[in-house]
Protein backbone atom coordinates (compact mmCIF):
# COMPACT_ATOMS: atom_id res chain seq x y z
CA UNK A 1 0.00 0.00 0.00
CA UNK A 2 1.43 3.36 -1.03
CA UNK A 3 0.64 6.76 0.44
CA UNK A 4 1.67 9.78 -1.64
CA UNK A 5 0.80 12.38 1.02
CA UNK A 6 4.10 13.74 2.33
CA UNK A 7 2.59 17.01 3.59
CA UNK A 8 1.70 15.76 7.07
CA UNK A 9 3.42 13.48 9.54
CA UNK A 10 3.48 12.35 13.15
CA UNK A 11 6.24 11.14 15.45
CA UNK A 12 6.39 7.89 17.42
CA UNK A 13 8.81 7.11 20.26
CA UNK A 14 8.53 3.35 20.54
CA UNK A 15 10.24 3.19 23.95
CA UNK A 16 7.72 5.55 25.59
CA UNK A 17 4.36 3.87 24.85
CA UNK A 18 2.93 0.39 24.52
CA UNK A 19 2.21 -0.84 21.03
CA UNK A 20 -1.58 -0.61 21.32
CA UNK A 21 -1.37 3.14 22.06
CA UNK A 22 1.03 3.55 19.16
CA UNK A 23 -1.16 1.54 16.80
CA UNK A 24 -4.26 3.55 17.73
CA UNK A 25 -2.40 6.83 17.10
CA UNK A 26 -1.11 5.62 13.74
CA UNK A 27 -4.65 4.61 12.75
CA UNK A 28 -5.94 8.04 13.74
CA UNK A 29 -3.27 9.76 11.64
CA UNK A 30 -4.08 7.46 8.74
CA UNK A 31 -7.78 8.38 9.05
CA UNK A 32 -6.90 12.04 8.46
CA UNK A 33 -4.59 11.41 5.52
CA UNK A 34 -1.19 11.73 7.17
CA UNK A 35 1.57 10.08 5.17
CA UNK A 36 4.80 10.15 7.23
CA UNK A 37 5.93 8.77 10.59
CA UNK A 38 9.14 9.98 12.22
CA UNK A 39 10.86 7.54 14.59
CA UNK A 40 14.24 7.67 16.29
CA UNK A 41 17.07 5.42 17.38
CA UNK A 42 19.14 8.31 18.74
CA UNK A 43 18.10 7.54 22.29
CA UNK A 44 19.15 3.87 22.15
CA UNK A 45 21.94 2.58 24.41
CA UNK A 46 24.04 -0.61 24.38
CA UNK A 47 21.78 -1.94 27.14
CA UNK A 48 18.48 -1.18 25.40
CA UNK A 49 19.37 -1.60 21.71
CA UNK A 50 17.92 -5.10 21.24
CA UNK A 51 14.60 -4.10 22.78
CA UNK A 52 14.57 -0.72 20.98
CA UNK A 53 15.12 -2.32 17.57
CA UNK A 54 12.45 -4.96 18.16
CA UNK A 55 9.90 -2.32 19.18
CA UNK A 56 10.84 -0.08 16.26
CA UNK A 57 10.47 -2.92 13.80
CA UNK A 58 6.87 -3.51 14.94
CA UNK A 59 6.10 0.19 14.48
CA UNK A 60 7.74 0.37 11.04
CA UNK A 61 6.09 -2.77 9.75
CA UNK A 62 2.65 -1.62 10.88
CA UNK A 63 3.05 1.92 9.53
CA UNK A 64 4.45 0.65 6.26
CA UNK A 65 1.46 -1.70 5.86
CA UNK A 66 -0.78 1.41 5.88
CA UNK A 67 1.34 3.19 3.30
CA UNK A 68 3.29 5.51 5.60
CA UNK A 69 6.77 6.73 4.80
CA UNK A 70 8.64 5.34 7.84
CA UNK A 71 11.54 7.62 8.82
CA UNK A 72 14.25 6.45 11.23
CA UNK A 73 16.53 9.11 12.75
CA UNK A 74 20.11 7.89 13.20
CA UNK A 75 23.67 9.10 13.77
CA UNK A 76 27.25 7.70 13.66
CA UNK A 77 26.89 6.63 17.29
CA UNK A 78 23.84 4.53 16.38
CA UNK A 79 25.68 2.95 13.45
CA UNK A 80 28.50 1.95 15.77
CA UNK A 81 26.21 0.48 18.42
CA UNK A 82 24.22 -1.53 15.86
CA UNK A 83 27.26 -2.60 13.79
CA UNK A 84 25.97 -0.84 10.69
CA UNK A 85 28.64 -0.12 8.10
CA UNK A 86 27.51 2.43 5.54
CA UNK A 87 26.56 2.54 2.74
CA UNK A 88 25.02 -0.88 3.48
CA UNK A 89 21.45 -0.16 4.62
CA UNK A 90 20.12 -3.73 4.73
CA UNK A 91 19.43 -3.28 8.47
CA UNK A 92 16.88 -0.54 7.69
CA UNK A 93 15.24 -2.62 5.00
CA UNK A 94 14.91 -5.49 7.48
CA UNK A 95 13.09 -3.39 10.09
CA UNK A 96 10.74 -1.81 7.54
CA UNK A 97 12.16 1.71 7.25
CA UNK A 98 11.52 3.59 4.01
CA UNK A 99 13.59 6.70 4.80
CA UNK A 100 16.83 7.06 6.76
CA UNK A 101 17.29 10.45 8.42
CA UNK A 102 20.93 11.30 9.04
CA UNK A 103 21.06 13.58 12.08
CA UNK A 104 24.80 14.07 11.44
CA UNK A 105 26.33 14.12 7.97
CA UNK A 106 29.07 11.99 6.48
CA UNK A 107 31.20 13.18 3.55
CA UNK A 108 28.63 13.48 0.78
CA UNK A 109 29.88 10.45 -1.12
CA UNK A 110 28.52 8.09 1.54
CA UNK A 111 25.15 9.87 1.28
CA UNK A 112 25.20 9.43 -2.50
CA UNK A 113 25.93 5.71 -2.14
CA UNK A 114 23.09 5.31 0.35
CA UNK A 115 20.61 6.68 -2.21
CA UNK A 116 21.82 4.03 -4.65
CA UNK A 117 20.66 1.20 -2.35
CA UNK A 118 18.72 -1.70 -3.94
CA UNK A 119 15.75 -1.42 -1.55
CA UNK A 120 14.37 1.94 -2.67
CA UNK A 121 15.04 3.47 0.76
CA UNK A 122 15.31 7.26 0.62
CA UNK A 123 17.81 9.45 2.45
CA UNK A 124 16.83 12.49 4.52
CA UNK A 125 19.58 14.92 5.53
CA UNK A 126 19.60 17.42 8.38
CA UNK A 127 19.33 20.90 6.88
CA UNK A 128 19.44 22.79 10.18
CA UNK A 129 23.10 22.20 10.99
CA UNK A 130 25.18 22.30 7.81
CA UNK A 131 24.00 23.95 4.59
CA UNK A 132 27.29 23.01 2.89
CA UNK A 133 26.27 19.35 2.66
CA UNK A 134 23.58 20.30 0.16
CA UNK A 135 26.18 22.01 -2.02
CA UNK A 136 28.34 18.87 -1.97
CA UNK A 137 25.42 16.60 -2.83
CA UNK A 138 24.38 18.89 -5.66
CA UNK A 139 27.93 19.02 -7.01
CA UNK A 140 28.31 15.24 -7.08
CA UNK A 141 24.94 14.91 -8.83
CA UNK A 142 23.01 12.90 -6.25
CA UNK A 143 19.61 11.65 -7.43
CA UNK A 144 17.30 14.30 -5.93
CA UNK A 145 14.24 12.04 -6.25
CA UNK A 146 15.77 9.85 -3.54
CA UNK A 147 16.78 12.72 -1.26
CA UNK A 148 14.84 14.72 1.32
CA UNK A 149 15.98 17.46 3.70
CA UNK A 150 14.46 18.21 7.10
CA UNK A 151 15.10 20.63 9.92
CA UNK A 152 15.64 19.65 13.54
CA UNK A 153 13.19 20.15 16.40
CA UNK A 154 14.25 21.81 19.66
CA UNK A 155 12.90 20.50 23.03
CA UNK A 156 14.73 23.19 25.03
CA UNK A 157 13.10 26.62 25.24
CA UNK A 158 14.96 29.47 23.47
CA UNK A 159 17.03 27.09 21.31
CA UNK A 160 14.82 26.89 18.19
CA UNK A 161 15.91 28.31 14.86
CA UNK A 162 15.48 32.01 14.01
CA UNK A 163 13.38 32.69 10.93
CA UNK A 164 16.15 34.19 8.77
CA UNK A 165 18.50 31.24 9.30
CA UNK A 166 15.64 28.80 8.70
CA UNK A 167 14.82 30.51 5.39
CA UNK A 168 18.44 30.55 4.17
CA UNK A 169 18.80 26.81 4.65
CA UNK A 170 15.33 25.93 3.40
CA UNK A 171 15.62 28.05 0.27
CA UNK A 172 19.00 26.55 -0.58
CA UNK A 173 17.63 23.02 -0.61
CA UNK A 174 14.51 24.10 -2.48
CA UNK A 175 16.64 25.79 -5.14
CA UNK A 176 18.55 22.57 -5.81
CA UNK A 177 15.29 20.63 -6.12
CA UNK A 178 15.04 18.75 -2.80
CA UNK A 179 11.78 18.29 -0.85
CA UNK A 180 11.93 20.07 2.50
CA UNK A 181 10.37 19.28 5.88
CA UNK A 182 10.12 20.87 9.32
CA UNK A 183 8.57 20.13 12.70
CA UNK A 184 5.62 21.57 14.60
CA UNK A 185 4.82 20.98 18.25
CA UNK A 186 1.47 20.10 19.82
CA UNK A 187 0.80 21.86 23.15
CA UNK A 188 -1.32 18.82 24.09
CA UNK A 189 1.42 16.25 23.47
CA UNK A 190 3.90 15.67 26.27
CA UNK A 191 6.26 12.96 24.99
CA UNK A 192 9.48 13.44 23.03
CA UNK A 193 12.72 11.47 22.76
CA UNK A 194 14.42 13.20 25.67
CA UNK A 195 13.51 13.99 29.32
CA UNK A 196 13.34 17.74 28.58
CA UNK A 197 10.26 18.68 26.56
CA UNK A 198 9.35 22.37 26.58
CA UNK A 199 7.62 22.13 23.25
CA UNK A 200 9.47 20.76 20.22
CA UNK A 201 9.17 23.13 17.24
CA UNK A 202 11.74 23.84 14.56
CA UNK A 203 11.22 27.62 14.77
CA UNK A 204 11.53 29.25 18.19
CA UNK A 205 8.80 31.76 17.27
CA UNK A 206 6.35 28.83 17.06
CA UNK A 207 6.88 27.49 20.58
CA UNK A 208 3.74 28.98 22.17
CA UNK A 209 1.47 28.82 19.11
CA UNK A 210 -1.29 26.30 18.32
CA UNK A 211 0.01 23.47 16.17
CA UNK A 212 -2.20 24.44 13.20
CA UNK A 213 -0.88 28.03 13.18
CA UNK A 214 2.67 26.66 13.13
CA UNK A 215 1.88 24.40 10.19
CA UNK A 216 0.09 27.11 8.21
CA UNK A 217 3.12 29.34 8.62
CA UNK A 218 5.56 26.65 7.47
CA UNK A 219 3.51 26.00 4.35
CA UNK A 220 3.44 29.73 3.61
CA UNK A 221 7.23 29.72 3.93
CA UNK A 222 7.45 27.06 1.22
CA UNK A 223 8.03 23.91 3.27
CA UNK A 224 6.81 20.78 1.49
CA UNK A 225 5.76 18.88 4.60
CA UNK A 226 5.39 19.23 8.35
CA UNK A 227 5.60 16.63 11.10
CA UNK A 228 4.26 16.83 14.64
CA UNK A 229 7.39 16.27 16.71
CA UNK A 230 5.82 15.19 19.99
CA UNK A 231 3.26 12.52 20.89
CA UNK A 232 0.35 12.21 21.05
CA UNK A 233 -1.47 15.08 19.32
CA UNK A 234 -5.26 15.17 19.77
CA UNK A 235 -7.74 14.01 17.16
CA UNK A 236 -8.96 17.60 16.80
CA UNK A 237 -5.43 18.75 16.01
CA UNK A 238 -4.94 15.99 13.44
CA UNK A 239 -8.29 16.79 11.83
CA UNK A 240 -7.59 20.54 11.69
CA UNK A 241 -4.15 19.97 10.21
CA UNK A 242 -5.71 17.80 7.51
CA UNK A 243 -8.08 20.67 6.61
CA UNK A 244 -5.27 23.11 5.74
CA UNK A 245 -5.78 23.90 2.06
CA UNK A 246 -2.90 24.22 -0.34
CA UNK A 247 -2.66 27.69 -1.90
CA UNK A 248 -5.30 29.19 0.42
CA UNK A 249 -4.40 31.03 3.62
CA UNK A 250 -6.80 30.42 6.50
CA UNK A 251 -7.19 32.54 9.62
CA UNK A 252 -9.10 31.78 12.81
CA UNK A 253 -11.55 34.56 13.72
CA UNK A 254 -13.31 35.24 17.03
CA UNK A 255 -16.77 36.60 16.02
CA UNK A 256 -18.83 39.28 17.73
CA UNK A 257 -21.68 37.75 19.71
CA UNK A 258 -24.57 39.23 17.73
CA UNK A 259 -23.62 38.90 14.09
CA UNK A 260 -26.51 38.18 11.72
CA UNK A 261 -27.03 35.20 9.42
CA UNK A 262 -26.11 37.23 6.36
CA UNK A 263 -22.96 38.57 8.02
CA UNK A 264 -22.03 35.00 8.91
CA UNK A 265 -22.56 33.96 5.28
CA UNK A 266 -20.42 36.80 3.94
CA UNK A 267 -17.48 36.25 6.26
CA UNK A 268 -17.44 32.57 7.18
CA UNK A 269 -19.48 30.66 4.61
CA UNK A 270 -18.35 32.43 1.45
CA UNK A 271 -15.40 30.34 0.21
CA UNK A 272 -13.97 32.52 -2.55
CA UNK A 273 -12.40 35.41 -0.63
CA UNK A 274 -9.36 36.90 -2.32
CA UNK A 275 -7.42 40.10 -1.84
CA UNK A 276 -7.84 42.61 -4.64
CA UNK A 277 -4.81 43.03 -6.84
CA UNK A 278 -4.82 46.81 -6.40
CA UNK A 279 -3.79 46.58 -2.75
CA UNK A 280 -3.79 49.35 -0.15
CA UNK A 281 -2.02 49.81 3.20
CA UNK A 282 -5.13 49.91 5.38
CA UNK A 283 -7.20 46.84 4.63
CA UNK A 284 -7.52 43.62 2.69
CA UNK A 285 -10.65 44.01 0.58
CA UNK A 286 -12.77 41.04 -0.47
CA UNK A 287 -15.08 42.67 -2.98
CA UNK A 288 -16.98 39.87 -4.74
CA UNK A 289 -19.22 39.55 -1.68
CA UNK A 290 -20.82 42.90 -2.53
CA UNK A 291 -21.91 41.35 -5.85
CA UNK A 292 -23.09 38.09 -4.33
CA UNK A 293 -25.08 39.70 -1.52
CA UNK A 294 -26.11 43.07 -2.94
CA UNK A 295 -29.82 42.30 -2.54
CA UNK A 296 -29.48 41.48 1.18
CA UNK A 297 -30.32 43.84 4.02
CA UNK A 298 -27.42 44.60 6.37
CA UNK A 299 -28.61 46.80 9.23
CA UNK A 300 -25.94 49.02 10.86
CA UNK A 301 -24.64 47.38 14.07
CA UNK A 302 -21.43 46.88 16.04
CA UNK A 303 -20.19 50.27 14.86
CA UNK A 304 -16.73 51.26 16.13
CA UNK A 305 -14.98 54.59 16.74
CA UNK A 306 -11.71 53.09 15.57
CA UNK A 307 -10.77 50.18 13.32
CA UNK A 308 -7.80 48.15 14.56
CA UNK A 309 -5.43 45.71 12.80
CA UNK A 310 -6.85 42.22 12.65
CA UNK A 311 -10.51 43.27 12.90
CA UNK A 312 -13.09 42.16 10.31
CA UNK A 313 -15.79 44.48 8.95
CA UNK A 314 -18.69 44.21 6.49
CA UNK A 315 -20.27 47.18 4.74
CA UNK A 316 -23.86 47.82 5.87
CA UNK A 317 -26.77 49.36 3.93
CA UNK A 318 -25.35 52.86 4.39
CA UNK A 319 -22.28 51.88 2.37
CA UNK A 320 -24.44 52.00 -0.81
CA UNK A 321 -22.67 50.26 -3.70
CA UNK A 322 -19.99 48.94 -1.33
CA UNK A 323 -22.57 47.17 0.86
CA UNK A 324 -21.48 43.59 1.79
CA UNK A 325 -17.84 44.27 0.93
CA UNK A 326 -15.60 42.67 3.54
CA UNK A 327 -12.50 44.34 5.04
CA UNK A 328 -9.70 42.78 7.05
CA UNK A 329 -7.97 45.71 8.72
CA UNK A 330 -4.20 46.08 8.34
CA UNK A 331 -3.56 49.52 9.80
CA UNK A 332 -5.36 51.56 12.44
CA UNK A 333 -7.87 54.05 11.04
CA UNK A 334 -11.01 55.89 12.12
CA UNK A 335 -14.24 53.96 12.52
CA UNK A 336 -17.10 54.21 10.06
CA UNK A 337 -20.86 54.18 10.51
CA UNK A 338 -21.02 52.37 7.19
CA UNK A 339 -19.21 49.25 8.42
CA UNK A 340 -20.25 46.61 10.97
CA UNK A 341 -17.60 44.87 13.04
CA UNK A 342 -17.92 41.11 12.59
CA UNK A 343 -15.01 39.84 14.63
CA UNK A 344 -11.25 39.78 15.04
CA UNK A 345 -8.51 37.42 13.88
CA UNK A 346 -7.33 35.29 16.80
CA UNK A 347 -4.14 36.68 18.34
CA UNK A 348 -2.17 33.54 17.47
CA UNK A 349 -2.99 33.89 13.75
CA UNK A 350 -2.47 37.65 13.35
CA UNK A 351 1.14 37.22 12.28
CA UNK A 352 -0.09 35.29 9.22
CA UNK A 353 -2.09 38.24 7.84
CA UNK A 354 1.02 39.79 6.29
CA UNK A 355 1.37 36.80 3.97
CA UNK A 356 -1.90 37.62 2.14
CA UNK A 357 -0.76 39.43 -1.00
CA UNK A 358 -2.64 40.77 -4.00
CA UNK A 359 -4.85 38.13 -5.66
CA UNK A 360 -4.19 35.60 -2.86
CA UNK A 361 -7.15 33.45 -1.81
CA UNK A 362 -7.92 33.22 1.89
CA UNK A 363 -10.46 31.72 4.25
CA UNK A 364 -11.83 32.93 7.60
CA UNK A 365 -12.73 30.23 10.14
CA UNK A 366 -15.14 30.98 12.97
CA UNK A 367 -13.77 30.03 16.38
CA UNK A 368 -15.38 30.11 19.79
CA UNK A 369 -14.00 32.56 22.33
CA UNK A 370 -11.97 30.63 24.92
N, C-alpha and C positions, 0 to 999 in steps of 0.2 A: 504494500500500500504506500502510495507516494503523496506527500503533502507539499504543495508548491508555495504555501503561505509562509514567507520568511519575515513578514512585517512584525509579528508578535511572538514573544517567547516567555517562558517561565524558567525558574531555577529550582533545582531539587538538590538537597544535601542528604544523601542516602544514609549517612551515619546519625542523623538527627531525628528521624521519624521511622515508624514501622511501615512496612511495605503497603499495607492496606490504606493508610493515610496518603501515601505517595500516589498510589494507583487512583484513588478517588480524585485527587487534585489534577492528575494528568487527564483523567476523563473529563473533568470540568473544563480544563483548558481546551481540550479537543472539541467539546461541545460548542465553544465560542470561536473556533477557527484558528486557534494558535498553532504555529507550525514548528517552533524550536523549543528545545529543552537544554538549558545549561546545567552541567554537572561539574564536579571538581574532585581531583585527586590530590590537590595541593596540601590538604590537611592530613594526608595519610602519614603514618609512622611505620618503622620496621615492625613494631608490635601489632599494629592494626591492619597492615596491608592486605593480608589474606582475606580478612573479613570485609574490608572496604571494597576490594575488587569484586568479591562475590555479590555484595549488595548492589554495587554499581551495575554489574552485568544484568541483574534482574530488572533494574530500572531501564537500562538501555534497550534490552530486548522487548520490554513491554512498550516503551515509547516508540520504538522503531516499528513495532507491529501496527501502530496507529498512524504511521506515516510521518512521525516527527523527525526533524533533524536533531540527532543526539550529539551534543557538544561535550567534550571532556577537556577540562582545563588542566594542563600539566606544565612541568618545568624540568630542568636538568636534574634537580634533586629527585623528582619522581622517577625519571628514567633510570637513575642509578639504583634506587631502592627496588624497582621492579625488573631490573636487568634488561631494560629495553635499550637496544643499540640502534640508533637512527642511521639511515632512513627506513629501516625495517619497521613497519607499523602493523604487523600481523597480530600483535597483542590487542590493538584497538579494534581490528576486525573481529577478533574472537569474542570480545565483550559486547559487540553490537554498536559501537560508536560510528557515527557517520561524518563527524567533523572533529579534528584535533585542534584545540586552542593552545597555542604556545604562549604562555605567560612571559617567558623570557626568550629572546631570539638566539639563533645559532649564527651561522656565517652567511646566510643567503643561499648558498649552494645546497646545504642540507635541506632547507625549506623547499627548494626547487625539486629535489629528489623525492621528498615526501609527497608532493603533488603528483608525482609520476607513479604512485603505488598502484598495484593491480586490483585493488578492492573498490576503487571509486571514492575513497575517503577524502574529504576536503580538508584544507589547512586554513586555520584562522589565526592571524597574527595580532599581537597587541599593538594598537596604534596610539596608545597613550604615552608610552615610554620613549620610543625611539623612531622618529619619522624617517631616519636615514635608511632603515631596513627596506622601506617601500621603494626608495630610489635604487637600492641594490637589486631587489627583485624585478623591478621594471627593466633595469639595464641588462640583466641576464635572461630576459624574455620568458619569465615564468608564465604558465598558462593561467590567465586571470579568471577563467571560468571555474577553476578549482581552488581559488583563493578568496578568503574573506578577511576583513579587518574589523576588530572591535576594540572599543575603549575598555578601561578598567572600571570597577565600581570602588567606592571609598567608604568603608564602615566607620571611620573615625571623623567626627565633626571637624570642619574647617580644613579638610585635606582634599576635597574634590577639585576637579579641574576648573580653571577660570574659562570663561566663554571664548576669549580670543585665542588661547592656546588650543582649546578644543577644535575651533574652526580651522586653524592652520593645519592641524594634523588630519582632520576629517576631509577637508578640501583637497589635500594632497592625494590621499588615496582615491577619492572620487575622480580626480583628474586623470589618474592612470587606469581608471576603469575597474576598480575593485568595490564590491558591495561593502557597505559600512554599517556597523551596529554600535549601540550604546545601551546603558542600563538605566532603568528607572527604579524607584524604591516605593514600596507600599507602606504607608504609615500604620496599616493594620497587620502587617507581617513582622514577626519578631525573630525569625531564624535566619542566620547567615552562616558562612563557613567558620567564622572565628568568634571567640567569646565577646568581643566588642561589636556592638551593632547599634549605631546611632543614626540609623538610616543608611542606605547603601546606593546612592545615586552616582552617576558619572560626573555630573556638573554640581558644584557646590551650591549654586544658586537654586537648585531644585530641592534641596534637602527638606524643606518644610512645606513643600507644595503637594497637593493631591496627585496621585500617580497619573491620572488622565491628563492633567495640565502639563506634567513633565513630558509625557509621550507626545502630546500635541506640539509642544515646543521643539522636540527633537525632530519630528517629521518636517516642521517648518524650516528647520536648519539644514534639511537635506539628507538626514540619516535614513538608510534603507529599512532598518528594522530596530525594534526596541525589545529588551527583555526585562522582566521584573526580576530584580536581583535577589530579593529575599522571599521567604516562604512563611506562610501561605497567604497569598492575596485573597480577598473575598470574592464571592461570585459576582457581586455588584461591580466590583472593580474590573474583573475579567470581561463582563458583559459591556461595560462602558468603554473599555479599551477597544473591544471588537467593533464598536459603533463609530469610531473615528473614521471619517471619510477622507479618502485621498483627494487632494486638490480642492478641499473645502475647509476653511477655518471655522471652528466652532467655539463659541464662548458661552459659559454658564451665566445666566442672568437671574438676579433676585427681583421678582416682580413687585410692583405696588399692590396693596391688598385689594383695591377696588377697581381693577381694570375691567373693561367690558369684554363681551364676547368678540366683538369686531376688532378691538385692540389686540386681543389674544391671537386672533387669526392673522392680523397684519404682522405681528412681531414674531410669534412662535410657530405658527402653523404654515405660514408662507415659506416655501422651501427654495426660492430662487433669488434670495437677496444677493446683490453684488454691489460693490462700490463703483460709483460713476468714474469714468475715465478722466473727466475734468475735475480732478481732486481739489479740495481746499484745506486750509489749516485747521478749521474749526469743527468740522463734523464729517463723518462718513455718511453719505446720502444713499439710501436705497429708494429709488424713485419709481420703479415699476408698480409698487403697491398703490400709488395714487391713481394708476390706470385701472388696476384690478378692482379697487374698492371705491371708486369715485361716486358710486350711487349710494353708498352707505352713509348713515348719520353718525357723526362722531361729536358728541356733546363736549364742550370745554370742561376739563376736570384736571385735578392734580397739577395745577399751574404753579410754576416756580419763579421766584425772583431772580434766580441765577441758575445757569446750566453748567454742570461740572463734568470734567472728564470721566468717561465711563458710563454716564447716564444715557438712557434710551428715551426718545421722544417720538410721538406721532402727531402729525398735523391734524387739528380739529376743523370743524366746519368753518371757522373764521379764517382759515388759511386759504380759502377759495380754491384756486386751481392746484394748490400744493397740498390740499387735504389728503390725508392717508399716507403722505410721504413719511418715511422713517429716518430718524437721525440718531447716529451713535456719536456722542460728543467727544471731541478730541482735545479741545482747548476751552478754558473757562470763558463764558460770555454771558451777557444779560439774559434773563428769562424772557419768555414771550407768552402772551395770552393766546396765541394761535397754536401752541403746542402743548400736548398733554404728556406728562411724565409717565412712562410705562414701567420703568424699573432701572436697575443698575447692574452692570457687569460685576460678577463676584470678584472680590479683591484678588483672589489667587489667579484669576485669568486676565486681569487688566494688562499685564505686561505683554500679552499676546496681541493686543489691539494694534500695536505698531506694525505688525506683519501684514495687515490688510492693505494692499496697495490698489491702485486703480485697476478696475475690471476684475478684481479678485472676488470669487464667490465666498459667502460666509453663512453661518447658521447660528441662531440664538436659541439656547436651550433653557427652558424654564426650570428653575431650581427652588426648592423650598428654603425659606430662611431658617438657619440653624442657630 
